């Protein structure tokens, strides 16, 4: 059975492409060769990772799903024996979610022997409420054939509201049975780890590429190695991956 990992969240700029790239790199570290697809109609960030060989497929036509292109996506997925990682943009979040549900795509994938894993991200700061709402919307609407992985991204601030962490929030408690794993992206000190990781992401480099660059200082590479170990460790513990 192949797992179809789809990164979905209605808020832009919250780390969806970073998550897609992290999953792909983790899979590669296990000797797998995942099929990487970028369906973001506006910012094809995932495609920018040349080492991941992500291919771009625009499934949107204006504000609606381009059914022929979506058909092509399903044809790509159907015969695969390796996992598939799909990065989706914020602008297509609503129409794609509706299309997947109304056309019973998760059940279709299950009939093919695949499993759909929805990855969504919660951030701190101003986007906290929007991302929590996006998670609740997904968990409430997607059928039981899907499993959910929630990523907590503290880059913009602590993930808490009125003193409550994500696991104490009503949105999580109401949908706890849908969540197979929670992955905590490490809180990175801005002037060192945070800067190194951010610059690596902006350059669309994988950890392996960055760690092989002699132009980076020894300590920069050491810090990136620690970040990779932390993220991959969380993924190792997420049985759904």
C-alpha positions in Angstrom: 0.0 0.0 0.0 1.3 3.4 -0.9 0.5 6.4 1.2 -0.7 9.6 -0.4 0.6 12.4 1.7 -1.3 15.7 1.0 -0.4 18.9 2.7 -3.5 21.1 3.2 -4.1 24.3 5.0 -6.1 27.4 4.0 -3.6 29.9 5.4 -0.7 30.9 3.2 2.9 31.2 4.3 2.6 28.8 7.3 5.2 26.2 6.2 3.3 23.8 3.9 6.1 23.4 1.4 8.7 23.0 4.2 6.6 20.2 5.6 6.3 18.5 2.1 10.0 18.8 1.6 10.7 17.4 5.1 8.5 14.4 4.5 10.2 13.8 1.1 13.7 14.0 2.7 12.7 11.7 5.5 11.4 9.1 3.0 14.7 9.5 1.0 16.7 8.9 4.2 14.9 5.5 4.4 16.0 4.6 0.9 12.6 5.4 -0.6 12.0 7.4 -3.8 8.7 9.2 -3.2 6.8 10.8 -6.0 6.7 14.6 -5.3 4.0 16.8 -6.8 3.5 20.5 -6.5 -0.1 21.6 -7.2 0.2 25.1 -5.8 -1.2 27.4 -8.6 0.5 30.5 -7.2 3.8 29.7 -5.4 5.4 26.5 -6.7 7.9 26.4 -3.8 8.0 22.6 -3.6 8.9 22.3 -7.2 11.9 24.6 -6.5 13.6 21.7 -4.6 15.5 20.3 -7.6 17.0 17.5 -5.5 13.5 16.2 -4.7 12.5 16.1 -8.4 9.1 17.5 -7.6 6.9 17.9 -10.7 4.4 20.7 -11.1 0.8 20.0 -12.0 -1.7 22.9 -12.0 -5.0 21.5 -11.0 -6.8 24.9 -10.9 -8.6 26.8 -13.7 -9.3 30.1 -12.2 -11.2 29.5 -8.9 -12.3 26.0 -9.9 -10.6 22.6 -10.2 -9.5 21.7 -13.7 -11.1 18.3 -13.9 -8.8 17.0 -16.7 -5.7 18.0 -14.8 -7.0 16.4 -11.6 -7.7 13.3 -13.6 -4.1 13.3 -14.6 -3.1 13.6 -11.0 -5.1 10.5 -10.1 -3.6 8.6 -13.1 -0.1 9.5 -11.7 -1.0 8.2 -8.3 -2.9 5.0 -9.3 0.0 2.7 -10.3 2.5 4.0 -7.8 4.1 1.6 -5.3 6.1 4.4 -3.6 4.6 7.1 -1.4 3.3 10.3 -3.0 3.8 13.7 -1.4 1.5 16.5 -2.7 2.0 20.2 -1.7 -1.1 22.2 -2.2 -1.5 26.0 -2.1 -3.7 28.1 0.1 -5.6 29.6 -2.8 -6.8 26.1 -3.9 -7.5 24.9 -0.4 -11.3 25.3 -0.5 -12.0 24.1 -4.0 -9.7 21.1 -3.7 -11.1 20.1 -0.4 -14.6 20.2 -1.7 -13.6 18.3 -4.9 -11.8 15.6 -2.9 -14.8 15.1 -0.7 -17.6 15.4 -3.2 -15.9 13.0 -5.6 -15.1 10.5 -2.8 -11.4 10.5 -3.8 -10.2 9.1 -0.4 -12.5 6.1 -0.8 -11.3 5.7 -4.4 -7.6 5.7 -3.3 -8.5 3.1 -0.6 -10.0 0.9 -3.3 -6.7 1.2 -5.2 -4.9 0.0 -2.2 -3.6 3.4 -1.2 -4.1 5.4 2.0 -4.7 9.2 2.1 -2.8 11.0 4.8 -3.7 14.7 5.3 -1.0 16.8 6.8 -2.1 20.2 8.2 -0.2 22.9 10.1 -1.0 25.0 13.1 1.1 28.1 13.7 1.5 30.5 16.6 1.0 34.3 16.3 -1.7 36.0 14.2 -2.4 32.9 12.1 -3.2 30.7 15.1 -7.0 31.0 14.9 -7.1 30.7 11.1 -5.0 27.5 11.1 -6.9 25.9 14.0 -10.1 26.7 12.1 -8.6 25.1 9.0 -7.7 22.0 10.9 -11.2 21.7 12.4 -12.8 22.2 8.9 -10.7 19.4 7.4 -11.2 17.0 10.3 -14.9 17.6 10.3 -15.5 17.2 6.6 -13.0 14.5 5.4 -14.2 10.9 5.5 -12.8 8.2 7.8 -10.7 6.8 5.0 -8.3 9.7 5.7 -5.9 9.9 8.6 -4.5 13.2 9.9 -1.1 14.4 10.9 -0.9 17.8 12.6 2.3 19.8 12.5 2.8 22.5 15.1 5.0 25.3 13.8 6.1 27.8 16.5 8.1 30.1 14.1 5.6 33.0 14.6 5.1 32.5 18.3 3.9 30.0 20.9 1.0 27.8 19.9 -1.4 28.6 22.7 -4.6 30.5 23.2 -5.8 31.8 26.6 -3.1 29.6 28.3 -4.1 26.5 26.4 -1.8 24.5 24.1 -3.1 22.9 21.0 -4.0 19.6 22.7 -6.2 21.5 25.2 -8.1 23.4 22.5 -11.7 22.5 21.7 -10.8 22.0 18.0 -8.4 19.2 18.9 -10.6 17.7 21.6 -13.5 17.5 19.2 -11.4 15.8 16.5 -8.8 13.9 18.6 -9.9 10.5 17.2 -9.0 11.7 13.7 -5.4 12.7 14.5 -2.8 9.9 14.1 0.2 12.0 15.0 1.2 15.4 16.2 4.6 16.6 15.0 6.3 19.4 16.9 8.6 21.5 14.7 11.4 22.6 17.0 11.5 26.1 18.4 14.7 27.6 16.9 16.7 30.4 18.3 16.3 33.1 15.7 19.9 34.4 15.4 21.5 30.9 15.0 19.4 27.8 14.3 16.4 29.8 13.0 18.5 31.9 10.6 20.4 28.8 9.3 17.2 26.9 8.7 15.4 29.8 7.1 18.3 30.5 4.7 18.4 26.8 3.7 14.6 26.9 3.0 14.9 30.1 1.0 17.6 28.6 -1.1 15.3 25.5 -1.7 18.1 23.2 -0.4 17.7 19.9 1.2 19.5 19.1 4.4 21.9 16.8 2.5 22.7 19.5 0.0 23.3 22.1 2.7 25.4 19.8 4.8 27.6 19.1 1.8 28.3 22.8 1.2 31.9 23.7 2.2 30.8 27.4 1.9 28.8 27.1 5.0 30.6 27.3 8.3 31.2 24.1 10.3 28.9 25.3 13.1 26.1 26.2 10.6 26.2 22.7 9.3 26.3 21.3 12.8 23.2 23.3 13.7 21.3 22.1 10.6 22.3 18.5 11.3 20.7 18.9 14.8 17.5 20.4 13.3 17.3 17.5 10.8 17.8 14.9 13.6 15.0 16.5 15.6 12.5 16.7 12.7 13.3 13.2 11.5 13.0 11.9 15.0 9.5 13.2 15.3 8.7 11.6 11.9 10.2 8.3 13.0 7.7 8.3 15.9 4.7 9.0 13.7 3.7 5.4 12.8 1.4 6.7 10.0 4.6 7.7 8.0 
